[in-house]
């Protein structure tokens, strides 16, 4: 960007006062000297000092604004340049003041572009207005026209950059939302899979428990059946033993009864012999009766096994 460094120096007209040593423009000339030496900050301070004595001077405001601009104090420059009246009798100075103000606005916008792009766009727009005022005051000012076109392009580029940034941010936001949705879906799927796995595990455990219970019940039933079979077998053996014992007792009672009948009838007696003698049957019955009183259990079992039947009576 081209920046005009025009400084209108205060003319050194001699004043016809009674005291020749008084110089009302001495401060302004000192400021102009500092400006020429490149001491822009000191020059701006001197111009403001001169404005104390002549606060309405368009020339001093213009020179102070230009010195502040060259010193990089753009806000101070705008304050001073804004005090230059647009209806100045010197149109060239009015045009250059507007041009310098446009440059200051542009510099402030460029400094804010990175951190505050919206503020930069506003400052660029104000710079365009200042350049248009300069071109209105001096249509032949090529510098104002050039800077106006430059800032217009700057504004277009910045807007495009902001739009691209906005699109990129929207895409990033959309992608972030999609990633979050995918992550949530994955979490839901994982939870669903975990729930299904847990349910399947519970079903398997329940099934295994049922199988174990059925197996235990089957084993208990088998044990009960075995116990019942054993009890039935023991009961059968006891009943068999009881029956055998009863049979043995019945056989002995039958023998005793038969012997008693034979003894009562006297069939074993021999005719003509005295009846007071004991017959062989009577003696055998007597012995058997005594033995029944002293019989042992093993003899009872032997008798049962033998299953003796009363034999026919024999005569002597």
C-alpha positions in Angstrom: 0.0 0.0 0.0 1.2 3.4 -0.8 1.1 5.9 2.0 1.5 9.6 1.3 3.9 11.4 3.7 2.9 14.9 2.9 3.5 17.3 5.6 2.5 20.9 5.2 4.9 23.0 7.1 3.9 26.1 8.8 5.1 29.1 6.8 7.6 31.3 8.6 6.0 34.7 8.1 7.6 37.3 10.1 5.4 39.2 12.4 5.6 42.9 12.8 5.3 43.2 16.6 6.8 45.7 18.8 9.1 43.0 20.2 11.0 41.3 17.4 12.1 38.4 19.6 8.5 37.0 19.9 7.9 34.0 17.4 4.4 32.4 17.6 5.3 29.6 15.1 8.5 28.5 16.8 6.9 25.4 18.3 5.4 24.4 15.0 8.7 24.8 13.2 10.4 22.7 15.9 7.8 19.9 15.3 8.4 20.0 11.6 12.1 19.7 12.1 11.6 16.6 14.3 9.3 15.1 11.7 12.0 15.5 9.0 14.5 13.8 11.3 12.1 10.8 11.6 11.3 11.5 15.2 7.6 11.1 14.6 6.6 10.6 18.2 8.4 13.7 19.3 7.0 15.6 16.4 3.4 14.6 17.2 3.9 15.8 20.8 5.3 19.2 19.6 2.3 19.6 17.2 -0.1 19.0 20.1 1.9 21.5 22.1 1.4 24.1 19.3 -2.3 23.3 19.2 -2.6 24.7 22.7 -1.9 28.1 21.4 -3.9 27.6 18.2 -6.5 24.8 18.8 -8.6 25.5 15.6 -5.7 25.3 13.2 -6.5 22.7 10.4 -2.8 22.6 9.5 -1.6 21.7 13.0 -4.3 19.0 13.3 -3.3 17.5 10.0 0.4 17.6 10.8 -0.2 16.1 14.2 -2.3 13.3 12.7 0.2 12.5 10.1 3.1 12.3 12.6 1.0 10.0 14.9 0.3 7.8 11.9 4.0 7.5 11.0 4.6 6.7 14.7 2.2 3.8 14.5 -0.4 5.4 16.9 -3.3 5.0 14.6 -6.0 5.9 17.1 -4.2 9.1 17.9 -3.9 9.8 14.2 -7.6 9.3 13.6 -8.4 11.7 16.4 -6.2 14.4 15.0 -7.2 13.9 11.4 -10.9 13.9 12.3 -10.5 17.4 13.6 -9.6 18.7 10.1 -12.9 20.2 8.8 -14.2 18.8 5.5 -15.1 22.3 4.4 -11.5 23.4 4.5 -10.6 26.1 2.2 -7.8 24.0 1.0 -9.4 21.0 -0.8 -6.0 19.3 -1.3 -5.4 19.1 2.4 -8.9 17.9 3.0 -8.3 15.1 0.5 -5.0 14.1 2.0 -6.5 14.1 5.5 -9.3 11.7 4.4 -6.7 9.6 2.6 -4.6 9.4 5.7 -7.6 8.5 7.8 -8.4 5.7 5.4 -4.9 4.3 5.8 -5.2 4.4 9.6 -8.5 2.5 9.4 -6.9 -0.1 7.2 -4.0 -0.5 9.5 -6.3 -1.1 12.5 -8.4 -3.5 10.5 -5.3 -5.5 9.4 -4.2 -5.8 13.1 -7.6 -7.1 14.1 -8.1 -9.5 11.2 -6.6 -12.6 12.8 -8.3 -12.3 16.2 -11.4 -10.3 15.4 -12.3 -10.7 11.7 -15.7 -9.1 12.1 -14.1 -6.0 13.6 -11.6 -6.0 10.8 -14.4 -6.0 8.2 -16.0 -3.0 9.9 -12.7 -1.1 9.9 -12.1 -2.0 6.3 -15.5 -0.6 5.4 -14.8 2.7 7.2 -11.5 2.9 5.3 -13.4 2.6 2.0 -15.6 5.5 3.1 -12.5 7.6 3.9 -11.0 6.8 0.5 -14.3 7.8 -1.2 -14.2 11.2 0.7 -10.6 11.7 -0.5 -11.6 10.9 -4.1 -14.6 13.3 -3.8 -12.3 16.1 -2.6 -9.6 15.4 -5.2 -10.9 13.2 -8.1 -7.4 13.0 -9.5 -5.9 11.4 -6.4 -4.7 8.0 -7.8 -3.4 6.9 -4.3 -6.9 7.0 -2.9 -8.4 5.2 -5.8 -5.7 2.5 -5.7 -6.1 1.9 -1.9 -9.9 1.8 -2.4 -9.6 -1.0 -4.8 -7.1 -2.8 -2.7 -9.3 -2.7 0.4 -12.3 -3.8 -1.6 -10.4 -6.9 -2.6 -9.2 -7.4 1.0 -12.8 -7.3 2.2 -13.9 -9.9 -0.5 -11.0 -12.2 0.4 -11.7 -11.9 4.1 -15.4 -12.6 3.6 -14.6 -15.7 1.5 -12.2 -16.8 4.1 -14.8 -16.4 6.8 -17.3 -18.3 4.7 -14.9 -21.1 4.2 -14.1 -21.2 7.9 -17.7 -21.2 8.7 -18.3 -24.1 6.2 -15.4 -25.9 7.7 -16.7 -25.4 11.2 -20.1 -26.6 10.2 -18.5 -29.7 8.6 -16.5 -30.3 11.7 -19.5 -29.8 13.9 -21.5 -32.2 11.6 -18.6 -34.7 11.6 -18.4 -34.4 15.4 -22.1 -35.0 15.7 -21.8 -38.0 13.4 -18.9 -39.3 15.4 -20.9 -38.8 18.6 -23.9 -40.6 17.1 -21.7 -43.4 15.8 -20.0 -43.7 19.2 -23.4 -43.7 20.9 -24.7 -46.3 18.5 -21.6 -48.4 19.1 -22.1 -48.1 22.8 -25.7 -49.1 22.4 -24.7 -52.1 20.3 -22.1 -53.1 22.8 -24.6 -52.8 25.6 -27.1 -54.8 23.6 -24.6 -57.5 22.8 -23.5 -57.5 26.5 -27.2 -57.8 27.5 -27.7 -60.7 25.1 -24.6 -62.4 26.3 -25.7 -62.0 29.9 -29.2 -63.3 29.1 -27.7 -66.2 27.2 -25.4 -66.9 30.2 -28.4 -66.8 32.5 -30.4 -69.1 30.3 -27.4 -71.5 30.1 -27.0 -71.4 33.9 -30.7 -72.0 34.4 -30.7 -74.8 32.0 -27.7 -76.3 33.7 -29.4 -75.9 37.1 -32.5 -77.6 35.7 -30.4 -80.5 34.3 -28.5 -80.8 37.6 -31.8 -80.8 39.5 -33.3 -83.4 37.2 -30.2 -85.5 37.6 -30.3 -85.1 41.4 -34.0 -86.1 41.4 -33.3 -89.0 39.2 -30.5 -90.1 41.5 -32.8 -89.7 44.5 -35.5 -91.7 42.8 -33.0 -94.4 42.0 -31.8 -94.4 45.5 -35.4 -94.5 46.8 -36.2 -97.4 44.4 -33.1 -99.2 45.5 -34.0 -98.6 49.2 -37.6 -99.8 48.5 -36.3 -102.8 46.6 -33.9 -103.6 49.5 -36.7 -103.1 52.0 -39.0 -105.3 50.0 -36.3 -107.9 49.7 -35.7 -107.8 53.4 -39.4 -108.0 54.1 -39.7 -110.9 51.7 -36.9 -112.7 53.4 -38.4 -112.0 56.8 -41.8 -113.2 55.5 -40.2 -116.3 54.1 -38.4 -117.0 57.3 -41.6 -116.5 59.2 -43.5 -118.8 56.9 -40.8 -121.4 57.2 -40.9 -121.1 61.0 -44.7 -121.4 60.9 -44.4 -124.4 58.7 -41.9 -126.0 61.0 -44.1 -125.3 64.0 -47.1 -126.7 62.1 -45.3 -129.9 61.2 -44.2 -130.5 64.8 -47.8 -129.9 66.0 -49.0 -132.4 63.4 -46.6 -135.0 64.5 -47.5 -134.5 68.1 -51.2 -134.7 67.3 -50.8 -137.9 65.3 -48.7 -139.5 68.1 -51.3 -138.4 70.6 -54.1 -140.0 68.6 -52.2 -143.2 68.2 -51.6 -143.2 71.9 -55.2 -142.6 72.7 -56.6 -145.4 70.4 -54.0 -147.9 71.6 -53.4 -149.2 68.1 -49.8 -150.1 68.9 -50.8 -152.4 71.9 -50.4 -156.2 71.4 -53.5 -158.3 72.2 -53.3 -160.2 75.4 -50.4 -158.2 76.9 -50.9 -156.1 79.9 -51.9 -152.5 79.2 -49.8 -151.0 81.9 -46.6 -151.4 79.8 -45.6 -148.5 77.5 -45.7 -149.3 73.8 -42.9 -148.2 71.5 -44.9 -145.4 70.1 -45.7 -144.1 73.6 -42.1 -144.1 74.5 -41.1 -142.4 71.3 -43.8 -139.7 71.9 -42.5 -139.2 75.4 -39.0 -138.8 74.1 -40.2 -136.4 71.4 -42.1 -134.3 73.9 -39.0 -134.0 76.1 -36.9 -133.1 73.1 -39.4 -130.5 72.0 -38.8 -128.7 75.2 -35.1 -128.8 74.7 -35.0 -128.4 70.9 -32.5 -125.9 69.4 -33.1 -123.5 66.6 -30.8 -125.3 64.2 -32.9 -128.5 64.7 -36.0 -126.6 63.8 -34.4 -125.4 60.6 -33.3 -129.0 59.8 -36.8 -130.2 60.4 -38.2 -127.6 58.1 -35.8 -128.5 55.5 -36.5 -132.1 55.9 -40.2 -131.5 55.7 -41.0 -134.8 57.5 -44.4 -136.4 57.1 -45.9 -138.8 59.7 -44.9 -142.3 58.7 -47.4 -145.3 58.8 -47.8 -147.0 62.1 -45.8 -150.2 62.5 -46.7 -153.1 64.7 -44.3 -154.7 67.0 
